[in-house]
Every structure is written in structure tokens, then in C-alpha cells.
Amino acid sequence: MEKPEKKKFMNVARPGSLQLTAEDVRTATKEEKEQLFIMRETLTYWKDAYRRFLKNKIAVAALITIVLVALFAFVGPMLSPYTYDQQIRENRYSPPSWEHPFGTDVHGRDMLVRCMVGAQISLSIGVCCAVLVVVIGVIYGAISGYCGGKVDYVMMRYLEVLYTIPDVLVIILLQISLKEPLGKIFAGTLGSSMISIFVAFALLYWVNMARMVRGQVLLVKEMEYVSAARAMGAKGSRIIFRHLIPNSIGVILVTAMFQIPMAIFIEAFLSYIGLGVSAPLASLGSLSSGAIGSFRSYPHLLLFPAMLISLIILAFNLLGDGLRDALDPRLRSE
Amino acid sequence: MSLLTVSNLKKYFPVQGNMWNRKQVKAVDGIDLTIERGETLGLVGESGCGKSTVGRVILHLHEPTDGEIVYDGINVTSSSIKNLRNRMQIVFQDPYSSLNPRMTVGDVVGEPLDIQNTCQTRAERDERVLEQLLLVGLNTDHLTRYPHEFSGGQRQRISIARALAVKPEFIVCDEPVSALDVSIQAQVINTLIELQDRLSLTYLFIAHNLAVVRHISDRIGVMYLGKLVEVCEAKDLYLHPCHPYTQALLSAIPLPDPKAAKGSNRILLQGDVPSPIDPPSGCRFRTRCQKMKPVCAEEEPVLKEVAPGHICACHFCE
């Protein structure tokens, strides 16, 4: 609230004059007082997090990189004069040139457009797996943490059992067993390997997410606003969705962000050992593995997809770090 | 008929131990109390004596281990409490953890209305929310703001507004001012007293500050280690404390006048509060009591009337 003395100077009709009139020293009316009473602009959790995020130069750079890679992957193929399976016979193994910036491969296919498609597949796998992990992990973790006691005990032991299952083995087994039934349904669009990666993520990889969410829920559950909600007669589902999950959102987002590069990495790894997408479709992993044989003669075939994988994974990891610092300052590792 | 009658209320919490050797904290161990309509019952005692647990068990935020709670003729059980949720409410101690940081003040205060389906239309709900805020001295500007933008006292007012939203008759105030500084304490207390007059509320006021309790309470109960040791009229407690523990508590209040403070003989209690896992036999206070006699270890004193409206649990009270 402003003091009357200060107001006097603000209202002086003739600047420089020391003469005061009654008008200058009258007390402020209620409206005037209210005008002077300005509360700080409301700063929500998200605005605050956004500000902290923008201060982190590395994270912003990582976000820009991801956006650029996404544009490259999803818009790029439309602008390219070639398609990913178009073979240009006379241009086999051509080194990078103006016509083919990334060169061409053994069948004379343009590597630039193949890298775009590969990145597209890698990014899609990363995002889809993260979504699956979030949905399953958050619900499982929240229920386990909220119910506590015996329910929590059983759910956590089940989770530990899942944790011990070797993931690559499961993916390979799934891929072999799902090849037949899924090949018919998704013929031509998605390889059975992609589906099996999704299924494996849905089965196995939410473990970490569920643990993180449970930990956070155990913390938030003890807050008095949860007791207050119970005193109002709130049901479990309301408490979980209105109180527990919104207050765990930082942890959820950060964990999901680290899940994306992991999925991309696993896809690349599987493609590399020959279990990835089927030709002529390409993923960054299968492009790299295909280039290994002729690495000494044509290093550019390996260089570009390998660099793209590294770039994508690095950018997501840095973005995850930045998000963690912005959304959940307590988790900062220093 | 009294609004709330609690008889032989017990709440044990399991702690450590395995299947063969279960240990329990006896947070509340057999409490009887009655609260009349429109009065304020203060509940005092040191930290860990179970006073907050009493408040929470009455609202069934914890399931009682044993005992009976009768509210306005209705036996409070885990099923009947559902219909009583809009008649009993609670205000918590910590203004920083009692409001969800992700909800606006309007949503916080409106939440009980949403849960209880009190309002038919959105406009009606918004109007009622605003009404509650005005009642506790906040205004329209505050509706869309988040809890972290408020001071401790304001947050506590929001908590009170939330508790009042469903128009309850009975409110458990669980140390509502302990986390606030002294000048704000007075404001919040006065708000509570004013609201009690306007809305004819009944309070169970839990605190550890005797001065605050004296200001607001009609009657005061003193708790020690899960037991009620003395209940009487607020004025009576200060003039004629009967139980040795109450006497010690009262002598611990600092006197503002240094001359008077010099002359007063403070009773200094020896030792610590015994563990509530394994409380002493007989009278629980005997390990620290100056009047301790062999009978205290053998026989547990019961609450008996020493003067009209003044009950006390001590072998040496007349």
C-alpha cells in the first residue's frame, strides 16, 4: 500500500512549485488504493519451469536439435526428389555430392532420403514406446504407492521379477513368435520387429517408470492435502488423478524423456544385429549394419546414420537432463 | 445431548517387529470425551501425546483400533462416515502441505463441493466458493491464484474456507496456528472465533500452546502419553490445576513480568516422555511425577470428578 506522502508528489499539479492545495494532500479513495495494490503476476508451476528451462542453454540447444531432426525426418522425404526405395542403377556407391548429399548405397538409393526415413522410424519408436511406458508405468506405480501395505508389497515383488527378465531375449522371442500372426495384419506397413519392440516395452520397460512414480506417490500421499481430500470424502481414483499424479508430473516427464533414447537405442541395436525392420524400409540401425561390410571403401554409408543416431540419443538425454532440472529441481544431480 | 461422544477410543499403530513379535505405538489409549454443540474443546499436551491422532480418528482418517465415536446420535463407522463428511471437517497444522500446489485457490475451496455434489450448476458452485473466500477475508482476485503465492496466514484462511465450504457443524482444528508467527496467530484465531459465532460451529481445538488454547476454548482437556489426564472449564484449569502434569505445564508458561517470574516456582519435570510403545504401568505420568507413591505403579488412576465439571485422573486429587 502506498504511503500518503508519496501520493502527494505524484499528484502535484504544478511541478516545481512548493505550494500545496487541498487536492494534493487528500487521502486516497478506495479505488485509488486498489489500483496501487498490485499483486505479483501469477506464476504457475509451468511458467516457472519454462523460465528455468530457458536459462539452460544446453537443454534449449537439445530441444532445437530434436525439432530440426524431426523436421528432417518427417518433412524431408516430401521435399526430396527421390524415394527411399528408388534405385538409380548408374549411381551406385556414389560419394556425397550435390545431387546426393549423403551419397548412394549399393543399389544406388539416395542415402539422404533413407536416413530421413530411418530417423522417422527411430523417432516414432522412441515416442510410441515412451507413451506406452508412461501410461502403464504411471497407473501401476500410482496404484501401488497409493494402496500401500500388502498390495504394494505384491505389486513391487512382481515388478522385481519382471526386472530380472533379459529384455533382448524377450524381444527376440516375441519377434519370432509374432512374425506370423502380425505379418498378416500389418503387412507392408510396420515390420513385426517394430510391433515386438512395442510389445516388449509395454511388457518390460515400464518397470523403472512405475518405481519412480511409486516413490513420488509415497511422498505426496503423506501431504496434508491428501488427508484433507479424504476428509472431504474423496474416492481413491480422485485422489490419484487430482492430487497424486499432478504432483508427480515432473518425475513422470523426466523419466519418459530418458525412455525415448533408450527405445531408439534398442531399435538400432536390434536392427544392427539383423532383427530390425525389413528391407526395403530402413531404420538408422539397419542402415548402419548394412554399411559395415563396405566400411573401408565407402565410410560415408556408415558415417551419416551413425551420426544421426548419436545426435538423436544425445539430444534426448540432454533434453531430459534439462527438463529434470527445470521440473524437479530437487532431483538435480550435482 | 452432546454433539460428539467418544468413549474408550484407542488407536495403535504397528511399528517394526515381525510376525511373532509385533510392536505397537499406543498413540491413543482409551480416551473418553464429550463435546457439546457450539462449544470449543481445547486439547493440549506435548508433542507425541496423541492429540492429533484423536482428531484424525474422530474423522476416520485413521481407523480406530477400539472404542466408539457417536456423532449426533449416529455411531461413526467406516460406512456411516460417508454421510457425515459434510458435517465434520478438519483444518490442518501445516499451511504449506495442506493445499495442493497444482490447484488454484478456487479449485481448492471448490473441491469439497465437487466431491459432495453440493451444487447443481457451475455458477452456483463458483458463487459458493467466492462466498467462502469472502467469509475468511480473501477476495475475488485470489480465486485463480496458486497456493504458493500466499503467506502462511492466508493459506490457513484458505484451509478454513475449504473446511467451511460444505457448511459443516463440527470442525477439528489440528494445531491450526502452530506453524504461524504470533501476530498472524491472533488473526487466524479471531477469524475462527468470529466464524464460530456467525455459523454456530463446534470446535475441537488441538494445540500445544496453552495461551492460544485459553483464548479460544470453553473447556480444556490435557493429554499425556495417549491418555486424558484432566478436563475442566478453561478458567478453572488456570486457577485450580489439579493434575501434577497440568501444574507443571502451566508453570512452564513464561511470565511477561520478570519480577513475577522470579518469584514463581517453576516445576521442572525430570526425564523424557516414556515410549508409547511400552508405557509405564499404573499411572503413566509416575516416572516424572513429584508426588509419586508406590500406589501409582500398581493402580491406574481413573478420571473422577474433583469439582463440578472438573475431572482429573490422579490418586492424590481431592
Interface residues (C-beta under 8 A of the other chain):
Chain A: M39 R40 T42 L43 T44 Y45 M223 E224 Y225 S227 A228 A229 R230 A231 M232 G233 A234 R238 R242 H243 P246 N247 I249
Chain B: R56 L59 L61 K82 R85 N86 M88 Q89 I90 F92 Q93 D94 S97 S98 L99 N100 P101 R102 M103 V108 E111 P112 I115 Q116 D141 T144 R145 Y146 E149 S159 R162 V166
